[in-house]
Amino acid sequence: MPSPHLRRAQIIVRGYCQELGVGYLETSLADSYRKTLASLHAAGAPLRTPETT
C-alpha cells in the first residue's frame, strides 16, 4: 500500500480490530524494526545450533 494511504487505512483497521475484539498495537518505526528483527532471530535460532552426529 502506498505510504500516503497508511494513515487512512490505520483508522479502518483499528475500528475493524475493535469490532472483532482483536488487539491492535501501535508502535514507532524503530520499535517495529526491533520487534521484526527479534522475531526473525528467534525463528532462525534452530538453524544456528550445531548438529551432533
C-alpha positions as CSV (number, residue, x, y, z in Angstrom):
1,M,0.0,0.0,0.0
2,P,1.4,3.4,-0.8
3,S,2.5,5.2,2.3
4,P,0.3,8.2,1.8
5,H,-2.7,6.0,2.4
6,L,-1.5,4.3,5.6
7,R,-3.0,6.9,7.9
8,R,-6.5,6.4,6.4
9,A,-6.1,2.6,6.5
10,Q,-4.9,2.8,10.1
11,I,-8.3,4.2,11.2
12,I,-10.2,1.5,9.2
13,V,-8.1,-1.4,10.6
14,R,-8.2,-0.1,14.2
15,G,-12.0,0.0,14.0
16,Y,-12.2,-3.4,12.5
17,C,-10.0,-4.9,15.1
18,Q,-12.1,-3.3,17.8
19,E,-15.3,-4.9,16.3
20,L,-13.6,-8.3,16.3
21,G,-12.2,-7.9,19.7
22,V,-8.6,-8.3,18.4
23,G,-5.8,-6.4,19.9
24,Y,-4.3,-3.6,17.9
25,L,-0.8,-2.5,18.6
26,E,0.7,0.9,17.5
27,T,4.4,1.4,17.8
28,S,7.2,3.5,16.5
29,L,9.2,2.7,13.3
30,A,12.3,1.9,15.3
31,D,10.4,-0.3,17.7
32,S,8.7,-2.2,14.8
33,Y,12.1,-2.9,13.3
34,R,13.4,-4.1,16.6
35,K,10.4,-6.4,17.1
36,T,10.7,-7.8,13.5
37,L,14.4,-8.5,13.9
38,A,13.9,-10.2,17.2
39,S,11.2,-12.4,15.7
40,L,13.4,-13.3,12.7
41,H,16.3,-14.0,15.1
42,A,14.1,-16.4,17.2
43,A,12.8,-18.1,14.0
44,G,16.3,-18.7,12.8
45,A,17.7,-20.0,16.1
46,P,17.2,-23.7,15.3
47,L,19.4,-23.2,12.2
48,R,22.2,-21.8,14.2
49,T,22.6,-24.7,16.6
50,P,25.3,-27.2,15.6
51,E,24.2,-30.6,14.7
52,T,25.6,-33.5,16.6
53,T,26.2,-36.8,14.8
